[in-house]
Amino acid sequence: MKKVFLFIIPAIFLYASCAQKESAAYMLRPHEDLPKEIAADNSFTRIFLAGTIDMGNSRDWQMELYDRFAKMDGRYILFNPRQEHWDASRPGEMDYQVRWELDHLEKADMIIMYILGTSKSPISLLEMGLHAKSDKMHVICEKNFYRYDNVRITCEYYDVPLYDDLDAFFENIGR
C-alpha cells in the first residue's frame, strides 16, 4: 500500500503542474498597464480590436467582444484602442494614441476589425490595408457600410475572413 501511495502523490503533483492554465480575459487600453505577470505570460492570445469608434460615439462593440471572450475557454488579452476619456486637446495625445495602436497591431496574434454600417471608419480602412497580408486579420463588416464592396473585394483578394456580424464571427471560429 505504501508503494502505491508513493506513486500516486507524485503523479497528482505532476498532473497539477502540467494542467492547462485557467481561462481568462483582460482588456488593455491606452494609458493602462497589465499586471506584470499577465503581460509576461505567453499563454495568452493577444487580440487587437480594430474598427469603428467614431470618436467614442459608436456602439461599444469592444465591450461586447470582451464579454464574449470572457465566457470562452482560453486566455485572451484584448487590445482596445477606445479610450473612456479621450482628450485630443491634451499635448501629444494624438501621437501617443496612433503609436499605441500601431504598436499593439504589430504585437497582436489576431486582429478583429468590426466596421459598423453607419460609420465612415477611415482609420479602420487604413489599418485594414496595412494588415490585410498579415494572416492575422478577421473582418466583420455590416453590409450597409458605404464601402462594403471595397472591403469585400479586398478581403477576398487577400483571403481575409469576412463576416456579416459578431455571431457569424464566433460561429466560424468555433466558439
Contacts in CASP RR format, 6 or more apart in sequence:
PFRMAT RR
TARGET T0000
AUTHOR 0000-0000-0000
METHOD contacts of the structure
MODEL  1
MKKVFLFIIPAIFLYASCAQKESAAYMLRPHEDLPKEIAADNSFTRIFLA
GTIDMGNSRDWQMELYDRFAKMDGRYILFNPRQEHWDASRPGEMDYQVRW
ELDHLEKADMIIMYILGTSKSPISLLEMGLHAKSDKMHVICEKNFYRYDN
VRITCEYYDVPLYDDLDAFFENIGR
21 41 0 8 1.000
21 43 0 8 1.000
21 75 0 8 1.000
22 75 0 8 1.000
23 72 0 8 1.000
23 73 0 8 1.000
23 74 0 8 1.000
23 75 0 8 1.000
24 44 0 8 1.000
24 74 0 8 1.000
24 75 0 8 1.000
24 76 0 8 1.000
25 66 0 8 1.000
25 69 0 8 1.000
25 70 0 8 1.000
25 72 0 8 1.000
25 75 0 8 1.000
25 76 0 8 1.000
25 77 0 8 1.000
25 78 0 8 1.000
26 34 0 8 1.000
26 38 0 8 1.000
26 44 0 8 1.000
26 76 0 8 1.000
26 77 0 8 1.000
26 78 0 8 1.000
27 62 0 8 1.000
27 66 0 8 1.000
27 77 0 8 1.000
27 78 0 8 1.000
27 80 0 8 1.000
28 34 0 8 1.000
28 77 0 8 1.000
28 78 0 8 1.000
28 79 0 8 1.000
28 80 0 8 1.000
28 104 0 8 1.000
29 80 0 8 1.000
29 81 0 8 1.000
29 82 0 8 1.000
29 83 0 8 1.000
29 84 0 8 1.000
30 81 0 8 1.000
30 83 0 8 1.000
30 96 0 8 1.000
30 97 0 8 1.000
30 100 0 8 1.000
31 83 0 8 1.000
33 39 0 8 1.000
34 77 0 8 1.000
38 44 0 8 1.000
38 77 0 8 1.000
41 75 0 8 1.000
43 75 0 8 1.000
44 75 0 8 1.000
44 76 0 8 1.000
44 77 0 8 1.000
45 74 0 8 1.000
45 75 0 8 1.000
45 76 0 8 1.000
45 77 0 8 1.000
45 109 0 8 1.000
45 110 0 8 1.000
46 76 0 8 1.000
46 77 0 8 1.000
46 79 0 8 1.000
46 107 0 8 1.000
46 108 0 8 1.000
46 109 0 8 1.000
46 110 0 8 1.000
47 69 0 8 1.000
47 76 0 8 1.000
47 77 0 8 1.000
47 78 0 8 1.000
47 79 0 8 1.000
47 108 0 8 1.000
47 109 0 8 1.000
47 110 0 8 1.000
47 111 0 8 1.000
47 112 0 8 1.000
48 79 0 8 1.000
48 81 0 8 1.000
48 101 0 8 1.000
48 104 0 8 1.000
48 105 0 8 1.000
48 107 0 8 1.000
48 108 0 8 1.000
48 110 0 8 1.000
48 111 0 8 1.000
48 112 0 8 1.000
49 62 0 8 1.000
49 65 0 8 1.000
49 78 0 8 1.000
49 79 0 8 1.000
49 80 0 8 1.000
49 81 0 8 1.000
49 82 0 8 1.000
49 112 0 8 1.000
49 114 0 8 1.000
50 81 0 8 1.000
50 105 0 8 1.000
50 111 0 8 1.000
50 112 0 8 1.000
50 113 0 8 1.000
50 114 0 8 1.000
50 124 0 8 1.000
50 127 0 8 1.000
50 128 0 8 1.000
50 131 0 8 1.000
51 113 0 8 1.000
51 114 0 8 1.000
51 115 0 8 1.000
51 121 0 8 1.000
51 123 0 8 1.000
51 124 0 8 1.000
51 127 0 8 1.000
52 58 0 8 1.000
52 61 0 8 1.000
52 114 0 8 1.000
52 115 0 8 1.000
52 116 0 8 1.000
52 117 0 8 1.000
52 119 0 8 1.000
52 121 0 8 1.000
52 124 0 8 1.000
53 81 0 8 1.000
53 82 0 8 1.000
54 116 0 8 1.000
54 119 0 8 1.000
54 120 0 8 1.000
54 121 0 8 1.000
55 86 0 8 1.000
56 82 0 8 1.000
56 86 0 8 1.000
58 116 0 8 1.000
58 118 0 8 1.000
58 119 0 8 1.000
59 116 0 8 1.000
60 82 0 8 1.000
61 114 0 8 1.000
61 116 0 8 1.000
61 166 0 8 1.000
62 78 0 8 1.000
62 80 0 8 1.000
62 82 0 8 1.000
64 166 0 8 1.000
65 78 0 8 1.000
65 112 0 8 1.000
65 114 0 8 1.000
65 166 0 8 1.000
66 78 0 8 1.000
66 80 0 8 1.000
68 166 0 8 1.000
68 170 0 8 1.000
68 175 0 8 1.000
69 76 0 8 1.000
69 78 0 8 1.000
72 175 0 8 1.000
73 175 0 8 1.000
79 104 0 8 1.000
79 105 0 8 1.000
79 107 0 8 1.000
79 108 0 8 1.000
81 97 0 8 1.000
81 100 0 8 1.000
81 101 0 8 1.000
81 104 0 8 1.000
83 97 0 8 1.000
86 93 0 8 1.000
86 97 0 8 1.000
87 93 0 8 1.000
88 94 0 8 1.000
101 127 0 8 1.000
105 111 0 8 1.000
105 127 0 8 1.000
105 130 0 8 1.000
105 131 0 8 1.000
108 136 0 8 1.000
109 136 0 8 1.000
110 136 0 8 1.000
110 137 0 8 1.000
110 138 0 8 1.000
111 127 0 8 1.000
111 131 0 8 1.000
111 134 0 8 1.000
111 136 0 8 1.000
111 137 0 8 1.000
111 138 0 8 1.000
112 138 0 8 1.000
112 140 0 8 1.000
112 169 0 8 1.000
113 124 0 8 1.000
113 127 0 8 1.000
113 128 0 8 1.000
113 137 0 8 1.000
113 138 0 8 1.000
113 139 0 8 1.000
113 140 0 8 1.000
113 141 0 8 1.000
114 140 0 8 1.000
114 141 0 8 1.000
114 166 0 8 1.000
115 121 0 8 1.000
115 124 0 8 1.000
115 139 0 8 1.000
115 140 0 8 1.000
115 141 0 8 1.000
115 142 0 8 1.000
115 145 0 8 1.000
115 151 0 8 1.000
116 142 0 8 1.000
116 145 0 8 1.000
117 141 0 8 1.000
117 142 0 8 1.000
117 143 0 8 1.000
117 144 0 8 1.000
117 145 0 8 1.000
117 146 0 8 1.000
117 148 0 8 1.000
118 144 0 8 1.000
119 145 0 8 1.000
120 146 0 8 1.000
121 145 0 8 1.000
125 147 0 8 1.000
125 150 0 8 1.000
125 151 0 8 1.000
128 137 0 8 1.000
128 139 0 8 1.000
128 151 0 8 1.000
128 154 0 8 1.000
129 154 0 8 1.000
131 137 0 8 1.000
132 154 0 8 1.000
132 155 0 8 1.000
132 158 0 8 1.000
132 160 0 8 1.000
133 158 0 8 1.000
137 160 0 8 1.000
137 161 0 8 1.000
138 160 0 8 1.000
138 161 0 8 1.000
138 163 0 8 1.000
138 169 0 8 1.000
138 173 0 8 1.000
139 151 0 8 1.000
139 155 0 8 1.000
139 160 0 8 1.000
139 161 0 8 1.000
139 162 0 8 1.000
139 163 0 8 1.000
140 162 0 8 1.000
140 163 0 8 1.000
140 164 0 8 1.000
140 165 0 8 1.000
140 166 0 8 1.000
140 168 0 8 1.000
140 169 0 8 1.000
141 148 0 8 1.000
141 151 0 8 1.000
141 152 0 8 1.000
141 162 0 8 1.000
141 163 0 8 1.000
141 164 0 8 1.000
142 148 0 8 1.000
142 164 0 8 1.000
142 165 0 8 1.000
143 164 0 8 1.000
145 151 0 8 1.000
151 162 0 8 1.000
152 162 0 8 1.000
154 160 0 8 1.000
155 161 0 8 1.000
155 162 0 8 1.000
156 162 0 8 1.000
161 172 0 8 1.000
163 169 0 8 1.000
163 172 0 8 1.000
END
